[in-house]
């Protein structure tokens, strides 16, 4: 049996291209496709892939939070980030979330194949560019992490904030997260208090600035 792969990317053409190319590789099998982070989590639980190829900038639930949830529920699943983003912050948070591979989208396709085969053998795979970023981050310490959304907010608060920033109503957010409208309103109040902002518009600006919402990444 081949290595079962779930591909999560919100751009249909990119997702389909990756699936087509990977399906032609010996020993690799496409288990499914996801167009957003929430679907990636759901399909991971249903399809039980060996590897998830995860974009970071996705709607509803970004790739970092999706990775965190998948690894929490299915620690044996290997997640490889495939993203246009190579900023130290994204690399750091994806690795903290549990990803064991990180490949920039501008790399050659063969590097993704190498990453898949490497992590399937229980190795960590970082492209040379990403390795350099990780080392640089280590050498400069973790001061830049202080004050970020990932240090200030809880995972649930980040989920709620992303959906608010994407223009979802309280009712829709409540339905999406299986919570009551009152709970969502409480989270919104907590977000404003923690971040020291007075309006939803300011929350949206913060979410964009922190890269929490795929709609603007």
N, C-alpha and C positions, 0 to 999 in steps of 0.2 A: 504493500500500500504506500502511496506517495505522501509527501508532506502536504497536509491540508492547510490552505491559506484563505483567509478572509481579507478582502481589500476594502478599506474604508477611505473614501475620498468624495467630497461633495461635487466635484466636477465630473460629469458623466463621461466626457471624452477621455479624460485622464484615467479615470477608473477602468473604463472598458479597454483602453490601450494596455494598461498594466496587466489586466486579466488575460488579454489575448497573448501578450508576449510570454507571460509566466506559464500559460497553459501549454506552450510549445517546448518548455524545458523538461527534460527527462526527470522523473521523480517528483515533479511538483503538480499539485492538484488544486484547482480553485474551488473552494467550498461555498463561497458566497460573496456578495458585494453589499456594502452599506454606504448610504449617501449622507449620513450625519452621525455624530457621536452616539446619540441615543440608540440608533439602529445598530451600530457597531457592538454596543454592549449587549443588546437583545439577541442579535444573531450569534454572538460568541457563546452565549449560554445555550442557545438552541443547537448550533452546528458543531460546537466543540472543536474549533480549528486548532492546529498545532501552532500556527503563526498568524498574527494580525499585522497587516501593513497599514499603518495609521497616519493619515494626514493630521496636521495640528489644527489648521484653520477650518473648522467645520461649524455649521449652524446647530442650534438647539443644545448641543453639548460639544465643547471643543475636544480635540484629541488628547489633551493632557488629562482632563477629567475623565474621559472615556477610558483611557489607559488605566487610571487609578482604580476605577470601578471593576474593570475586567480582571486586573491582577488580584484585586481583593477577593473576587468571587471565584476566579479560576487561576490560582497561582502558577499552574504548570503551562499556561499559555505564554508564548513568547511574542512580545510586541516590538515591531521595528518602526520607528518614526521615519516617514518619507515626506519631507517638507521643503518648501521654498525658504523657510526661515532657518537661519544659522546663527541667530543672536544667542549669546551666552545664556540669557534668561530662559529661552525656549528649550535649549539643550539641557540645562540644569533641571528644569521642572519635569521634562519628559523622563529623564533618567531617575529622578526622585519618585516619579509616579510608577516606575517599574519597567520602563522600556529597556530592552537589552541590545538595541541596535538603533543607529541613527544615520540616515543617508540623505543628503541634500537632493532635491529633485533635479538639479542641473547635472548630477553625475551621470555617467554612462549606465545603461540598463544592466550591464554585466555586474556592476558593483552591487546592485540590489540583489541579484542572484547570489553573489558571493556572501552577502549579508544573511540571506535566508539559509543558505547551507551552513554558515558558521554558527548562527544562533540555534539551529536545529541540532547541532552537536554540542550544545550547552556552552558556547562561547559568547562573549560580548563582541559586537561588531560596531565600530565607529569608523566612518570614513576618515581619511587623513586630515581633511579640513576640520572635521568635528573633534578629532583627537586633540588637535592644536588648541581649539577653543576650550576644551575641558582642562587641559594642562594650564592654559593661561588663567582660567578661572580659579584653579587650585592655587596658583602662585600669588594671585591677587586677593585671596581670602574670600569671605562671604559677605562683606559689608554691603554690597549692592542688593543683597537679598532682603535686607532689613527695610521694612516699609512697603514691600511689594504686596500685591493682592494675595499671593500665596503664603505670606507670613502673617498677614492681618486677618484675612477672612477664612471662614471654615469652608470645606468643600461644598456644603449645601448653600451657603451664602454666595459662593461663586457661581453655582448653577442658577440660582435665582437671578443674580445680577446679569448673567449672560442673556437670559430670556427677557429680562426687562429691557436691556440694551437693544435687543432685536425686535422690540416693539410689541411683544406679547402682552395681552391684558392679564389682569390678576386672575380672572376666571380660567383662561387658557393655561397659565403657568400652574395653577392649582391642579388642573386636570392632567397636565404633562407630568407633574411630580407626585401625583396621588396624595395631595395635601389639601387642606381646607383653604378657602379664600382668606380667612382670618389669619391663618399661619403664614401665608404669603405676605399679607399686609404687615405682619409682625417682622418678618425677615426684611422687608423693605425699610421699615423703621429702624431696625438694627443696623442695616447697611448705611443709612444716612447718618446715624449716630456715630458709628465707627469711623466713617470716612470724613465726617465733619462737613457734609454737604446738605443743602436745603431743598433740592429739587430733583426730579427724575432726570431732567436734562443733564445735571451735574453727574448723576450716577452713570449715565450713558457715556459722557466724556471720559470718566474714570475707566470704565470697562474697555473703551476703545484704546485708551492710552496704555492700559495694562495688557492688552492683547487677549482679553477674555472672550471676545466675540468674533467668530469666524466671518461674520458678514462684513467686517471692516478690515480684515487682515490681508 
